[in-house]
Amino acid sequence: MRFSAALLLVLAACATAPEAPPGGPAPPTPDAAPPPVSRSENVAVAGLMESARADVAAGKLSTAAASIERALRIEPRNPRLWQELARVRLQQGQHVQAEEVAKRSSSFAGSDNALRAENWRLIAQAREALGDADGARAARESAEKLSLR
Amino acid sequence: MWQRKKILRTAGIAFLVLLAGAGAFTLYLDHRVRTEFEGRRFALPARIYARPLELHAGLRLALPDLEDELRELGYKALIEKPDPTREAEGGWYVRSGERLDVGLRAFVFWDGPQPARQLRLAFDGGSVSALTDTEGREVALARVEPLPIGGIYPAGNEDRVLVRLAEVPPHLVKALIATEDRTYFTHAGFSLRSMGRAALSVGSSRMQGGSTITQQLVKNFFLTPERTLRRKLTELVMAVLLEAHYGKEEILETYLNEIYLGQDRDRAIHGVGLAAQYYFGKEVQHLTIAESALLVALVKGPAVYDPHRHPARALERRNLVLRETREQNAITMDQYAAARAAELGVSRKPGFGTSPYPAFLSVVHRQLRRDYDEADLRSEGLRIFTTLDPRAQAAAERALTRRLAQFDKDKRFGAPGLEGAVVITDPQSGEIQALVGGRDPRYRGYNRAVDATRPVGSLLKPAIYLTALADPARYTLVTPVDDGPFVWKSRGAPDWEPENYDKKFHGMVPLRTALANSYNAASARLGTDLGVEKVLATAKKLGVEREVKPFASTLLGAVELSPLEVAQMYQTIASGGFRSPLRAIREVTTQEGKPLQRYALAVEQAFPPEPMYLLTAALQGVVREGTGQGLKAFLPPELGVAGKTGTTDEQRDAWFAGFTGDRLGVVWVGYDDNRAARLSGSAAALPVWGDMMAALAPEPLALEKPERIETVWIDPQSGLRGVSCPGALELPFVQGSAPRDMAPCASPVDGAVEAVGQTIEKAKNWFERLFSR
């Protein structure tokens, strides 16, 4: 971090593109931006999510939740897994947990606004189910705002 | 004449009455035998398992650690693959270099059975690089059977594993019949011959018991162990009745499950099913002739012929059983010779009684009692799948035991020695991975991790700083706070004048420094400025559920919590403000594997992400430059560990609570009798924490930066902006709360540098968003 600050100093002073020092880390370029935190590279996680989806389709929600929890033990910071769990909680009728788990998902979402917008939509559904119309509306508005960004 | 007739008549009546009485008694016994034998179901303990190890490519697990876990499960290390039968059964592994072939045993998990299967694992440094089957096909995920870690037992801590007669190898049954009751399959419940032989053999070296298998079962089942003639008669009658009602196979099967075959500390080993596991680490159907003979030898006296304690006696008795079996022609001469030549073969691993992890088990038991009847837990054979991580548990036990022994040696304070407790949890899910209740982890008693509530000292300070940081308009990490002498006056109470640990006052210091060095005066002033009630409300939201007195002194930790409660509090910090109740159980199933209950992961956002992020950064400061600096000797600074030391008055209690990316740990060290330990948190608790975490190769703590947090380069001297100042620090602030002014040492272009930095940051975010669509 300190290093990139020094680099910026050079950048500001010369206003020309600096050369990367040999052997040093290259400055971040847009092309090298970290891949979005989307689907897991991990086959174990992918397999568990597949079986979770199959269980949801078969109406076995508790088993599906268990598979997602297993996946979360492997990748506890994957916002997509938390989002899937929120979706299952919603279907299980655990609306308060659905909202909290969706928030947990957003806390790991970084700049993935589409994912965060989807979490707000899940929260809106949870609040609707709880009879909180105002809260649901506010959640939908948050979703819209994020979608526009 | 008359007289004689009268006597005869009286005798006749008496005889009839006696007969009627005997008849009634027999009827009563018959009723008892039938109702009790039929209604009798063996009480089966709840069986408790550790978490199963989940194998997959990418798993951070060193090969020796996997070997440890497999050995712990009783897997055999082999040079090459075993014969096809053994191969298919599983329970073995072959290591060649950085590769491991393993035959996993079949196991019924809570979500269904998993058959035995063979896997091949390749390792690269500290992780699994590939997981395939024997044909080289990729396997996504495989569970290793979980380690059994104890049970919740019926009265007398009777433990057994039920078996069907068909599962018991015929040579075991033959050896039993030959030794205990040769005419079993033909007699009617008793044997006059063997009773006679028993009477004759009194005093001889080959003394005979005289009781048939049926009588022995009746004795164990229905009667008390007194030795009277009346009881002997009752036993006889009941044995005959039992035989009249039930078949030979049924009685034999019950006997094989009932028979007492050993004692593992406080746990009573009943039945051949459990005895096979306990003595030989295998299922009953796989017992050899020699092994079966040893179990039969134990029938006569498990203590006298204990193969662990009296191997010579046990061997002699086993060979006697073999000879009797041979005499009955139940085995061939070759089989006899081979079995006689075999070693006792009992597993060397010592038993741990009801559990090797009594402290963790007591937490499991308490959580179960909320949802289940005690009687059901002790008799229904429930299967409990817990969160215990044997590797974390071993690391915690080792670290605590070794360090305490060393402190005792250094201090020479005499007996009883220092005590301690450790809790390790998973910060994201709240699962309890390890729990140590004292310096002897096997001791089944006082569980300090749960039952010892001790003053927490500075461990409560994060609640003060979190309360402050939640108000970014007033407080940031660099806000100056006053560490001058502080007096708190309240009516009806003596003045409170907290001192600092180094007995000095430090004047105005940045907020993060006050926490890093755990300054008491500054923290007390800050806490009382914010309001004691408000700080305690924060503590409550963090998970401190105990009723806490709203005194100012509470701010500096005059509140008593157990290590587990402290873990709950720090859990909320470690997970970025999401509170998860600490859990020790994942699933419960019936004996047959039918799922009964899942203890699901639950979260609740207790705090917004921004102040939590700031607090965690400050707690990383504690380890980087404050009272937790000592961790440098244990863990690389790049891990970014966040933590807090705690020391109470006269150093009676030493604490360290902290977390990495994947583990949260709380350590307490002190004396049970509250003596001054003269050891601070950083001197006593921190080394235990450091030892155990170093053994677990933790993941770095990488914080998810909330959207509304920005980082600014700060001059540590002035607390103002200044990228180019000496020792400048990049610190997080809630947007708009960072100082606006430039430090005197800042260069004129610093502002421009920041502007460019921010532009690049924005562009980066824009691109990230673009690509995440």
Chai-1 contact restraints between the chains, C-beta under 6 A:
chainA,res_idxA,chainB,res_idxB,connection_type,confidence,min_distance_angstrom,max_distance_angstrom,comment,restraint_id
A,M1,B,E730,contact,1.0,0.0,6.0,A-B,restraint_1
A,A5,B,V723,contact,1.0,0.0,6.0,A-B,restraint_2
A,L8,B,V753,contact,1.0,0.0,6.0,A-B,restraint_3
A,L8,B,V756,contact,1.0,0.0,6.0,A-B,restraint_4
A,L8,B,G757,contact,1.0,0.0,6.0,A-B,restraint_5
A,L9,B,V753,contact,1.0,0.0,6.0,A-B,restraint_6
A,A12,B,V749,contact,1.0,0.0,6.0,A-B,restraint_7
A,A12,B,A752,contact,1.0,0.0,6.0,A-B,restraint_8
A,A12,B,V753,contact,1.0,0.0,6.0,A-B,restraint_9
A,A12,B,V756,contact,1.0,0.0,6.0,A-B,restraint_10
A,P30,B,F767,contact,1.0,0.0,6.0,A-B,restraint_11
A,A33,B,F767,contact,1.0,0.0,6.0,A-B,restraint_12
A,A33,B,E768,contact,1.0,0.0,6.0,A-B,restraint_13
A,P36,B,F771,contact,1.0,0.0,6.0,A-B,restraint_14
A,P36,B,S772,contact,1.0,0.0,6.0,A-B,restraint_15
A,N42,B,G58,contact,1.0,0.0,6.0,A-B,restraint_16
A,V43,B,A140,contact,1.0,0.0,6.0,A-B,restraint_17
A,A44,B,H56,contact,1.0,0.0,6.0,A-B,restraint_18
A,A44,B,A140,contact,1.0,0.0,6.0,A-B,restraint_19
A,A44,B,L141,contact,1.0,0.0,6.0,A-B,restraint_20
A,G47,B,A140,contact,1.0,0.0,6.0,A-B,restraint_21
A,G47,B,L141,contact,1.0,0.0,6.0,A-B,restraint_22
A,S62,B,R598,contact,1.0,0.0,6.0,A-B,restraint_23
A,E69,B,L601,contact,1.0,0.0,6.0,A-B,restraint_24
A,P76,B,Q428,contact,1.0,0.0,6.0,A-B,restraint_25
A,Q97,B,A602,contact,1.0,0.0,6.0,A-B,restraint_26
A,E100,B,V603,contact,1.0,0.0,6.0,A-B,restraint_27
A,E100,B,E604,contact,1.0,0.0,6.0,A-B,restraint_28
A,E100,B,Q605,contact,1.0,0.0,6.0,A-B,restraint_29
A,K103,B,Q605,contact,1.0,0.0,6.0,A-B,restraint_30
A,R104,B,F578,contact,1.0,0.0,6.0,A-B,restraint_31
A,R104,B,V603,contact,1.0,0.0,6.0,A-B,restraint_32
A,S107,B,G576,contact,1.0,0.0,6.0,A-B,restraint_33
A,S107,B,P609,contact,1.0,0.0,6.0,A-B,restraint_34
A,F108,B,E704,contact,1.0,0.0,6.0,A-B,restraint_35
A,S111,B,N765,contact,1.0,0.0,6.0,A-B,restraint_36
A,S111,B,E768,contact,1.0,0.0,6.0,A-B,restraint_37
A,S111,B,R769,contact,1.0,0.0,6.0,A-B,restraint_38
A,D112,B,S772,contact,1.0,0.0,6.0,A-B,restraint_39
A,N113,B,R769,contact,1.0,0.0,6.0,A-B,restraint_40
